[in-house]
Structure formats: C-alpha cells, structure tokens
Amino acid sequence: LFLIVPVFFVVLAAIKSLSRAGRKENYAVHGQYIAYGLFPLGVTFFGIIQTLWLSAPLFCFGCTITLLYVYMLSQDDMISQDPLTGLNNRAQLRHYVAREFSRSEAENTPYYVMMLDLDWFKQVNDRYGHAEGDRAIILAAKAICKACANDERRPFIARYGGDEFIIIVKTSDESEILHLKERISEEFQNVQKTCQLPYRLQASIGYARADASSGEFQDVLNKADNNLYQIKQQIHQASDA
C-alpha cells in the first residue's frame, strides 16, 4: 500500500495532464500540460534508474533537472502569457510577428488579422464592478479559444489590452474569416445562456488582409482597427435609434 498510493498518484497526474494537452481547446497552453505530464514520469524514471545504481545520486540529480525544466517553462509562461486570461500577451504577439511573418513574407503566404473588442464593456464595469468585468474578459477569452479550437490552421490568439483581443489566421480565403466570426459570435451566445449573465456579452470584430505588399504588421493592424471602429459605430447608432 505504501508503494501503490504514490505510484497511483504519479500515473493519474501524468494521464490527466497529457489528456488535457490533447484537447483542442487547450492548444494555447499545450506546452504546459505536456511538461506537467512528463514531470512525474521523469521522477519515476530516475527513481527506477536509482535502484539499479545505488551508489550514484541519480534520483536527486534527475529530480533537480526536471524541477528546473518545469520552473523555467513556468517562468516563460509568466513572461509570455496574460495573467488574467492565460492567452498570449502583447510581448508574445511581438515575438510571434517577428518570427512568423518574416517567414510568411519569404513564402508569400497571406494572412488575416482580426481585432475583437467587447461591446458596452464600460457599462459592465460601472454597473457590476471591476471583478465582474474581469470575469467577462475571462469568459470572452474562453469563447474565442473554443471557437478557434477546431480550426486546422491553429489561429494565434492574444489579449491586446483591456477588452481587446487579436487573432491571426494564416489563410487567403476571406470566407473562412467570416465563418470564424460567426463561430465566435455563437460561442459568445452560448456563454451568455450557460452562465446566465445579467448583461449582454457581445463583441465587435474587425479584420484586414495582409500579403507581401501590405507593408508592416502595424499597418495591417491599423486597418483591422479601423474596420472594427466602423462596426462599433454602426452598433452604437443602431442602439441609439
């Protein structure tokens, strides 16, 4: 019994972490679950090796190495992930752009930049408090991730700041972007019903296409932002009418 209990815990922890890593909705934190799943297996492996060479401190050495690996990965996540939503932050967005779009320009691969902004978010903060506003942002992030989970292109998702999100999709087909917008809206509606929110959780989405002749990424982002502004203007005009 003394041996079965820790072994059972190790196996259960590894299976649970690795199974979560395989879920499509968790692809943004896929590396974390992989590391947490391999950690108990690594400790078990070095423990078995230690029984074969009792004179060498292999178990202590192995535990130290695996702990350092998980710690370094956690520190990297803290630097690159938004602490509220777990999504990529603006620093990671810059790294992604610098890494991926130099490759896209060389291969002449078009992409779309989508900018999402929550509607009437200030009213949520003013009426229900900032804690509920944070909850709305978290729910919005989960809805976006779920909408993008089944996309084979694995869109890059980042929290740009406040209630703004950035989605980058490598595709040349505008209809796929329109379809993704519909899926995001549907997921927002599902969250609205499931959580029975006292306010309306809705988002406006603007987008812009980029290719080799589009210039800098910031230019494409500004176009998406302008498109988003026009959509929000239409929503405000409709609500005022």
Secondary structure as UniProt FT lines:
FT   TURN            2..3
FT   HELIX           4..21
FT   HELIX           24..29
FT   HELIX           30..52
FT   TURN            54..55
FT   HELIX           58..80
FT   TURN            83..85
FT   HELIX           90..107
FT   STRAND          111..118
FT   TURN            119..120
FT   HELIX           121..128
FT   HELIX           130..148
FT   TURN            149..150
FT   TURN            152..153
FT   STRAND          156..161
FT   TURN            162..163
FT   STRAND          164..169
FT   HELIX           174..195
FT   STRAND          203..210
FT   TURN            212..213
FT   HELIX           217..240
//
